[in-house]
Amino acid sequence: MGYKIAEEALKRKHKVILISGPTNLIPPRVDKVIFIKTADELLKELKQNIRYADCLIMCAAVSDFKAQKIANKKIKRKGKLTIVLVPNKDILHELAKHKKHKLFIGFNLETSELVKNAKLKLKSKNLDIIVGNRLTKYHNPFGNKKLDIYLIHKNGDIMKIKNKNKAFIAHVLLDKIEELRYF
């Protein structure tokens, strides 16, 4: 989704800094691409680059948890293994002090109560727009599939987009962002 949003922003002549996790996709020819592997690296790069942005679009599916310890070599098979998980930092919460007059757009992935939980996240993270994705047996936002999403604005407006590809969703999302920024 991030690559499609970056492509759409480029078509509209916006400057784009793309921060990308591991993928087999070829990034669009944006102004700057930064490759990261962890949520901690993402937060570090966002803090270093947020000052250059008018709008932050956080469409990454960042895990809420990470392994407490990372092995630097292969772990041999010996009986049971316990992996202790600790919370990742809340990236949008950490960036809140940098918001000022910037637009913050978030994405939300839910397995139940999508609109309710997306509205809660919109408010708690001080977002301008949130894109709600559902993850179920029949709805999976990963890969190159058609999606059903909710675009929820901080003023309470909700737009449902059904059975559309990511390029279409990126186009509609950029329209909404430009309405907020320029009108």
C-alpha positions as CSV (number, residue, x, y, z in Angstrom):
1,M,0.0,0.0,0.0
2,G,2.8,2.4,0.8
3,Y,4.4,2.0,-2.6
4,K,1.0,2.7,-4.3
5,I,0.6,5.8,-2.2
6,A,4.1,6.9,-3.0
7,E,3.4,6.4,-6.7
8,E,0.2,8.4,-6.6
9,A,1.9,11.2,-4.7
10,L,4.6,11.3,-7.4
11,K,2.0,11.6,-10.1
12,R,0.7,14.6,-8.3
13,K,4.2,16.2,-8.1
14,H,4.6,15.8,-4.3
15,K,8.0,15.2,-2.8
16,V,8.1,11.8,-1.2
17,I,10.3,10.2,1.4
18,L,9.5,6.5,1.5
19,I,10.6,4.4,4.5
20,S,10.3,0.7,3.5
21,G,10.6,-2.5,5.4
22,P,11.8,-5.7,3.7
23,T,9.8,-6.5,0.5
24,N,10.5,-7.9,-2.9
25,L,8.8,-4.9,-4.6
26,I,10.9,-2.4,-6.5
27,P,10.4,1.1,-4.9
28,P,9.1,3.9,-7.0
29,R,11.5,6.7,-8.0
30,V,10.8,8.9,-5.0
31,D,13.0,11.7,-3.7
32,K,14.4,9.5,-1.0
33,V,14.1,5.8,0.0
34,I,15.2,4.5,3.4
35,F,15.2,0.8,4.0
36,I,14.6,-0.5,7.6
37,K,14.1,-3.9,9.2
38,T,12.7,-3.2,12.6
39,A,10.1,-1.0,14.3
40,D,12.9,0.6,16.2
41,E,14.7,1.5,13.0
42,L,11.4,2.9,11.6
43,L,10.9,5.1,14.6
44,K,14.5,6.4,14.4
45,E,14.2,7.3,10.7
46,L,10.8,8.9,11.2
47,K,12.2,11.1,14.0
48,Q,15.1,12.1,11.7
49,N,12.9,12.9,8.7
50,I,9.6,14.1,10.0
51,R,10.8,17.7,10.0
52,Y,10.8,17.6,6.1
53,A,7.2,16.4,5.9
54,D,3.8,18.2,5.6
55,C,2.1,14.8,5.9
56,L,2.9,11.5,7.5
57,I,1.2,8.4,6.1
58,M,1.7,5.4,8.4
59,C,0.5,2.4,6.4
60,A,3.0,-0.1,7.8
61,A,1.8,-3.2,9.6
62,V,4.1,-2.7,12.6
63,S,3.8,-5.4,15.1
64,D,2.7,-4.5,18.6
65,F,5.4,-6.8,20.0
66,K,9.0,-7.8,19.4
67,A,11.2,-10.5,20.7
68,Q,12.9,-9.4,24.0
69,K,16.3,-11.0,22.9
70,I,17.6,-11.4,19.4
71,A,20.0,-14.2,18.9
72,N,23.1,-13.4,16.8
73,K,23.7,-17.0,15.8
74,K,21.6,-20.1,15.1
75,I,19.7,-21.5,18.0
76,K,20.3,-25.3,18.1
77,R,17.3,-27.6,18.7
78,K,17.3,-28.6,22.4
79,G,13.9,-29.3,23.9
80,K,11.5,-26.5,24.4
81,L,12.2,-22.9,23.5
82,T,10.4,-19.9,25.0
83,I,10.3,-16.6,23.3
84,V,9.5,-13.6,25.5
85,L,7.7,-10.8,23.7
86,V,7.9,-7.1,24.8
87,P,5.9,-4.2,23.4
88,N,7.2,-2.2,20.5
89,K,7.2,1.5,21.1
90,D,4.0,3.2,19.9
91,I,5.4,5.0,16.9
92,L,2.5,7.5,16.4
93,H,2.5,8.3,20.1
94,E,6.3,8.9,19.9
95,L,5.8,11.2,16.9
96,A,2.9,13.2,18.4
97,K,5.1,16.1,19.6
98,H,6.2,16.6,15.9
99,K,2.7,16.9,14.5
100,K,2.1,20.6,14.9
101,H,0.4,21.5,11.6
102,K,1.2,18.3,9.8
103,L,-1.4,15.8,8.7
104,F,-1.1,12.4,10.2
105,I,-2.7,9.5,8.4
106,G,-2.8,6.1,10.0
107,F,-3.9,2.6,9.0
108,N,-5.7,0.1,11.2
109,L,-5.9,-3.6,10.9
110,E,-8.6,-5.4,12.8
111,T,-10.1,-8.8,13.1
112,S,-13.3,-7.6,14.7
113,E,-15.2,-4.3,15.4
114,L,-13.2,-2.5,12.7
115,V,-15.0,0.9,12.6
116,K,-15.3,1.1,16.4
117,N,-11.6,0.3,16.9
118,A,-10.5,2.5,14.0
119,K,-12.4,5.5,15.5
120,L,-10.7,4.9,18.9
121,K,-7.3,4.8,17.3
122,L,-8.1,7.9,15.2
123,K,-8.8,9.8,18.4
124,S,-6.1,8.4,20.7
125,K,-3.4,8.9,18.1
126,N,-4.6,12.4,17.1
127,L,-4.9,11.3,13.5
128,D,-6.6,13.3,10.7
129,I,-7.6,10.3,8.7
130,I,-7.5,6.5,9.5
131,V,-7.8,3.8,6.9
132,G,-9.5,0.7,8.4
133,N,-8.6,-2.7,7.0
134,R,-10.3,-6.0,8.1
135,L,-8.3,-9.2,8.4
136,T,-10.5,-12.3,8.2
137,K,-10.5,-15.5,6.3
138,Y,-12.1,-13.6,3.4
139,H,-10.5,-10.2,3.8
140,N,-6.7,-10.0,3.7
141,P,-5.1,-6.6,2.9
142,F,-1.7,-8.1,2.2
143,G,-0.5,-8.7,-1.3
144,N,-2.1,-7.5,-4.6
145,K,-5.8,-8.1,-3.8
146,K,-8.9,-6.0,-4.1
147,L,-9.8,-4.5,-0.7
148,D,-12.7,-3.3,1.3
149,I,-11.6,-0.4,3.5
150,Y,-13.1,2.4,5.6
151,L,-11.7,5.9,5.3
152,I,-12.6,7.6,8.5
153,H,-12.0,11.4,8.9
154,K,-11.5,13.1,12.3
155,N,-14.7,15.1,11.7
156,G,-16.7,11.8,11.8
157,D,-17.2,11.3,8.0
158,I,-16.8,7.7,7.0
159,M,-16.3,6.5,3.4
160,K,-16.5,2.8,2.6
161,I,-14.5,1.6,-0.4
162,K,-15.5,-1.8,-1.6
163,N,-13.6,-4.3,-3.8
164,K,-11.0,-1.8,-5.2
165,N,-7.3,-2.2,-5.8
166,K,-4.6,-0.4,-3.9
167,A,-3.9,2.1,-6.7
168,F,-7.6,3.2,-6.5
169,I,-7.5,3.5,-2.7
170,A,-4.2,5.5,-2.9
171,H,-5.9,7.9,-5.4
172,V,-8.9,8.4,-3.1
173,L,-6.7,8.8,0.0
174,L,-4.5,11.4,-1.7
175,D,-7.7,13.3,-2.8
176,K,-8.8,13.4,0.9
177,I,-5.4,14.5,2.1
178,E,-5.2,17.3,-0.5
179,E,-8.7,18.5,0.5
180,L,-7.4,18.8,4.1
181,R,-4.2,20.4,3.2
182,Y,-5.3,22.9,0.5
183,F,-8.9,23.8,1.2
